[in-house]
Amino acid sequence: IRDLVRSRGLGDVYKRQTLRFKRGEINLPAYAKINKQFRRLLEVGASLEKIAELLKQDIVISSKLLSISNSPYYCGLTKNKTLEQAISRMGLKTAKNHVEIISNRSLYTTNNRKYRSPLKKLWEHSLACGYASEILSNHLQIQMNDELFTMGLLHDIGKLLLLQIVIEIDSKSSDGQGIEITDLNETLDTYHGLFGASLLKKWEFPPEFAYIAQYHHRLDEAETLSKELMIVHLANLISNALGYSLDGPETVDLEHAASAQFFDLPLPEIIQVEENVKQLMENSVVLQ
C-alpha cells in the first residue's frame, strides 16, 4: 500500500481495493439500524406512537428532532415537549428525512485533518442534492418514488466509501507523502458509481437506489432513464452550480442539461429551485 501511495498509482489502488471490497475485507460504513427499523414501520403504516417509541431509543435523533421542530422554520404557537408532538408538527415524511440527515452525518467525519474538508464538502453536496431532489419532485408534480430525498442524499455514497479507503491507505503511509487531493478528486469521479451501487446493495436498499448511484454521473451508460434518475441527475448539477461540491462552484448550463430538457424545465423554474435549496441549506446549519 505504501508503494502504491508513493507512486500515486491510484488506478492500481482502485483495482486492489475492488478485490478487497468483493472479498469483504474492507470495513464498510454501517447504515444505522434505527433507520432500517423506521423505514419498516413506515412501510406497514405504524402508528405515530410506535414510531416515536422507536426513535426515543436514540437520544441524539430524538433530541435533535425536538430541537428542529421548535426551530423558527417549523415553530408553531406552542413549544413541542414530546417526540410525538415534534413528529406530528413536521409530518412523517419530513421527520424521516431529518432522521436520515442526523444518522448519516456521523459517517462524514474523520480524525485525519487532511480529509476533514473533503468529507465536509461531500456531506454538504449530498445534503444539497437531497433537498434539490425533493424540491424538484414536488415542483414537477408527477408521480414517482416518494423517497427522492434519500436517493439524492445517498447518490454519492460511493465517494464516501472511497474516501474512507484512501484515508486508511494514507494513514499507513510512513513517508508522509500521502495522496494528492487533485488525484483524489479524479479517482472519486471515475469510480464512485460502482462502489456506491455495491454499498447500497449491501445495505439492502431497493434496486433503484443502486441504479441512481451508479448512473447519475453517466447517463449515456444507463439502459433506462427513469424519472428518479433524471431528478437526481439534475439535483446533482444544481448542487454543484450552487457551490456545494468538492471543487467549489461550477459553471453549469442547467437549462440545457439532459435532465432539465427531459422534464422540459425552463431556466426561471430551475433558478427558483436553486433559491429553495439555498434556503434549506441555510436553515440546516445546525446539522452541518
C-alpha positions as CSV (number, residue, x, y, z in Angstrom):
1,I,0.0,0.0,0.0
2,R,2.8,2.4,0.9
3,D,4.4,1.9,-2.6
4,L,1.1,2.5,-4.3
5,V,0.6,5.7,-2.4
6,R,4.1,6.9,-3.1
7,S,3.8,6.3,-6.8
8,R,0.3,7.9,-7.0
9,G,-0.8,4.7,-8.8
10,L,-4.4,5.3,-7.9
11,G,-5.7,3.1,-10.7
12,D,-3.9,0.2,-9.1
13,V,-5.2,1.2,-5.8
14,Y,-8.7,1.1,-7.1
15,K,-8.2,-2.4,-8.6
16,R,-6.7,-3.8,-5.4
17,Q,-9.4,-2.2,-3.2
18,T,-12.1,-3.6,-5.5
19,L,-10.8,-7.0,-4.8
20,R,-10.7,-6.3,-1.1
21,F,-14.3,-5.0,-1.3
22,K,-15.5,-8.1,-3.1
23,R,-13.8,-10.4,-0.5
24,G,-15.4,-8.4,2.4
25,E,-12.0,-7.2,3.7
26,I,-13.0,-3.6,3.8
27,N,-14.8,-2.2,6.9
28,L,-17.9,-0.8,5.3
29,P,-19.7,2.2,6.8
30,A,-22.8,0.9,8.6
31,Y,-26.3,2.1,7.7
32,A,-27.9,2.9,11.0
33,K,-30.1,0.1,12.3
34,I,-32.7,2.5,13.6
35,N,-33.1,3.9,10.0
36,K,-34.0,0.4,8.7
37,Q,-36.5,-0.1,11.5
38,F,-38.0,3.3,10.9
39,R,-38.4,2.6,7.2
40,R,-40.1,-0.7,8.0
41,L,-42.6,1.0,10.4
42,L,-43.5,3.5,7.7
43,E,-44.0,0.7,5.1
44,V,-46.5,-1.1,7.4
45,G,-48.3,2.2,8.3
46,A,-47.3,2.0,12.0
47,S,-48.9,4.5,14.5
48,L,-47.2,7.7,15.5
49,E,-46.8,6.3,19.0
50,K,-44.9,3.2,17.7
51,I,-42.6,5.4,15.6
52,A,-41.9,7.8,18.4
53,E,-41.2,4.8,20.7
54,L,-38.6,3.5,18.3
55,L,-36.9,6.9,17.8
56,K,-36.7,7.5,21.6
57,Q,-34.2,4.7,21.7
58,D,-31.6,7.0,20.1
59,I,-31.1,10.1,22.3
60,V,-29.3,12.0,19.6
61,I,-32.0,11.6,17.0
62,S,-34.9,12.2,19.4
63,S,-33.3,15.4,20.9
64,K,-32.4,16.8,17.6
65,L,-35.9,16.2,16.2
66,L,-37.4,18.0,19.1
67,S,-34.9,20.9,18.6
68,I,-35.7,21.1,14.9
69,S,-39.4,21.0,15.4
70,N,-39.1,24.0,17.7
71,S,-36.8,26.0,15.3
72,P,-38.2,29.1,13.6
73,Y,-38.7,27.1,10.4
74,Y,-41.3,24.8,12.0
75,C,-42.2,26.7,15.2
76,G,-45.9,26.9,16.0
77,L,-47.9,28.7,18.6
78,T,-46.7,26.4,21.4
79,K,-43.4,24.6,22.0
80,N,-43.2,20.9,21.4
81,K,-42.4,19.0,24.5
82,T,-42.7,15.4,23.3
83,L,-41.3,13.5,20.3
84,E,-44.9,12.6,19.3
85,Q,-45.7,16.4,19.1
86,A,-42.4,17.0,17.1
87,I,-43.2,14.4,14.5
88,S,-46.8,15.5,14.2
89,R,-45.8,19.1,13.5
90,M,-43.2,18.1,10.9
91,G,-45.1,15.3,9.3
92,L,-43.8,11.7,9.0
93,K,-42.1,12.3,5.6
94,T,-40.1,15.3,6.9
95,A,-39.3,13.6,10.1
96,K,-37.9,10.6,8.1
97,N,-35.7,13.0,6.1
98,H,-34.3,14.5,9.2
99,V,-33.6,11.1,10.7
100,E,-31.7,10.3,7.6
101,I,-29.7,13.5,7.9
102,I,-28.9,13.1,11.6
103,S,-27.8,9.5,11.3
104,N,-25.8,9.9,8.1
105,R,-23.9,13.0,9.2
106,S,-21.7,11.0,11.5
107,L,-20.4,9.0,8.6
108,Y,-18.7,12.0,7.1
109,T,-16.2,12.6,9.9
110,T,-12.5,11.6,10.4
111,N,-9.6,12.2,12.8
112,N,-7.3,12.8,9.8
113,R,-7.2,16.6,9.4
114,K,-6.2,16.4,5.7
115,Y,-9.6,14.8,4.8
116,R,-11.9,16.8,7.1
117,S,-12.5,19.4,4.4
118,P,-13.3,17.0,1.6
119,L,-15.6,15.0,3.8
120,K,-17.4,18.1,4.9
121,K,-17.8,19.3,1.3
122,L,-19.0,15.9,0.3
123,W,-21.6,16.0,3.1
124,E,-22.8,19.4,2.1
125,H,-23.1,18.3,-1.5
126,S,-25.1,15.2,-0.5
127,L,-27.4,17.2,1.7
128,A,-28.0,19.8,-1.0
129,C,-28.7,17.1,-3.6
130,G,-31.2,15.5,-1.2
131,Y,-33.0,18.8,-0.8
132,A,-32.9,19.6,-4.5
133,S,-34.2,16.1,-5.4
134,E,-37.3,16.5,-3.2
135,I,-37.9,20.1,-4.2
136,L,-37.8,19.1,-7.9
137,S,-40.1,16.2,-7.4
138,N,-42.6,18.4,-5.6
139,H,-42.3,21.2,-8.2
140,L,-42.8,18.8,-11.2
141,Q,-45.9,17.3,-9.5
142,I,-45.6,14.0,-11.3
143,Q,-46.0,10.6,-9.8
144,M,-42.7,9.0,-8.8
145,N,-40.9,7.4,-5.9
146,D,-41.5,9.2,-2.6
147,E,-38.0,8.6,-1.4
148,L,-36.3,11.1,-3.6
149,F,-34.8,13.0,-0.7
150,T,-32.9,9.8,0.4
151,M,-32.0,8.9,-3.2
152,G,-30.4,12.3,-3.5
153,L,-28.7,12.2,-0.1
154,L,-27.1,8.8,-0.9
155,H,-26.3,9.3,-4.6
156,D,-22.6,9.9,-3.9
157,I,-22.2,7.4,-1.1
158,G,-19.5,5.7,-3.2
159,K,-17.3,8.7,-2.8
160,L,-17.6,8.4,1.0
161,L,-16.6,4.8,0.8
162,L,-13.6,5.6,-1.5
163,L,-12.6,8.4,0.8
164,Q,-12.6,6.1,3.7
165,I,-10.4,3.7,1.8
166,V,-8.0,6.4,0.8
167,I,-7.8,7.7,4.4
168,E,-6.9,4.2,5.5
169,I,-4.2,4.0,2.9
170,D,-2.9,7.4,3.7
171,S,-2.8,6.6,7.5
172,K,-0.5,3.7,6.7
173,S,1.9,5.7,4.6
174,S,5.1,6.1,6.6
175,D,6.8,8.6,4.3
176,G,4.1,11.3,4.9
177,Q,3.6,11.9,1.2
178,G,0.1,10.6,1.0
179,I,-2.2,11.2,-1.9
180,E,-2.7,14.5,-3.8
181,I,-6.2,16.0,-3.5
182,T,-6.3,16.6,-7.2
183,D,-5.6,12.9,-7.9
184,L,-8.1,12.0,-5.2
185,N,-11.0,14.0,-6.8
186,E,-10.3,12.4,-10.2
187,T,-10.4,9.0,-8.7
188,L,-13.6,9.7,-6.9
189,D,-15.3,11.0,-10.0
190,T,-14.2,7.9,-12.0
191,Y,-15.1,5.1,-9.7
192,H,-17.7,6.2,-7.2
193,G,-20.7,5.0,-9.1
194,L,-19.8,1.3,-8.9
195,F,-18.7,1.5,-5.3
196,G,-21.9,3.4,-4.4
197,A,-24.1,0.9,-6.1
198,S,-22.4,-2.1,-4.4
199,L,-22.6,-0.4,-1.0
200,L,-26.3,0.3,-1.3
201,K,-27.0,-3.3,-2.3
202,K,-25.2,-4.4,0.8
203,W,-27.3,-2.0,2.8
204,E,-30.3,-3.7,1.2
205,F,-31.8,-0.6,-0.4
206,P,-34.3,-1.1,-3.2
207,P,-32.6,-1.6,-6.7
208,E,-33.5,2.0,-7.8
209,F,-31.1,3.4,-5.2
210,A,-28.1,1.5,-6.5
211,Y,-29.1,2.3,-10.1
212,I,-29.1,6.0,-9.4
213,A,-25.8,5.8,-7.5
214,Q,-24.2,4.0,-10.5
215,Y,-25.6,6.1,-13.4
216,H,-26.4,9.6,-12.1
217,H,-22.9,10.6,-13.4
218,R,-23.1,8.6,-16.6
219,L,-26.5,8.9,-18.2
220,D,-25.1,7.6,-21.5
221,E,-24.4,4.2,-19.9
222,A,-27.9,3.8,-18.4
223,E,-30.3,1.4,-20.0
224,T,-33.3,3.2,-18.7
225,L,-33.6,6.9,-18.0
226,S,-36.1,6.8,-15.1
227,K,-37.7,9.9,-13.7
228,E,-36.0,9.3,-10.4
229,L,-32.6,9.0,-12.1
230,M,-33.1,12.2,-14.0
231,I,-34.3,14.1,-10.9
232,V,-31.2,13.2,-9.0
233,H,-29.0,14.0,-12.1
234,L,-30.4,17.5,-12.2
235,A,-30.3,17.9,-8.4
236,N,-26.6,16.9,-8.6
237,L,-25.9,19.6,-11.2
238,I,-27.9,22.2,-9.2
239,S,-25.9,21.4,-6.1
240,N,-22.6,21.8,-8.0
241,A,-23.7,25.1,-9.5
242,L,-24.5,26.4,-6.1
243,G,-21.0,25.6,-4.9
244,Y,-21.9,22.5,-2.8
245,S,-19.2,20.3,-4.3
246,L,-15.7,19.1,-3.7
247,D,-14.3,21.6,-6.2
248,G,-16.4,24.6,-5.3
249,P,-18.9,26.4,-7.6
250,E,-19.1,25.0,-11.1
251,T,-20.3,26.7,-14.3
252,V,-23.2,24.5,-15.3
253,D,-25.5,25.1,-18.2
254,L,-28.5,23.9,-16.3
255,E,-31.1,25.0,-18.8
256,H,-29.7,22.7,-21.5
257,A,-28.8,19.8,-19.2
258,A,-30.2,16.5,-20.4
259,S,-32.2,16.1,-17.3
260,A,-33.7,19.6,-17.4
261,Q,-34.8,19.0,-21.0
262,F,-36.2,15.6,-20.1
263,F,-38.7,17.4,-17.9
264,D,-38.9,20.5,-20.1
265,L,-37.9,22.6,-17.2
266,P,-37.3,26.3,-18.1
267,L,-34.5,28.3,-16.5
268,P,-36.7,30.6,-14.3
269,E,-38.1,27.5,-12.6
270,I,-34.6,26.0,-12.1
271,I,-33.5,29.3,-10.5
272,Q,-36.4,29.1,-8.1
273,V,-35.4,25.5,-7.2
274,E,-31.9,26.8,-6.5
275,E,-33.2,29.5,-4.2
276,N,-35.2,27.0,-2.3
277,V,-32.2,24.7,-1.9
278,K,-30.1,27.6,-0.6
279,Q,-32.8,28.5,1.9
280,L,-33.0,24.9,3.2
281,M,-29.2,24.6,3.5
282,E,-29.1,27.9,5.5
283,N,-31.7,26.5,7.8
284,S,-29.7,23.3,8.2
285,V,-26.6,24.9,9.6
286,V,-27.1,23.1,12.9
287,L,-26.7,19.8,11.1
288,Q,-23.5,20.7,9.1
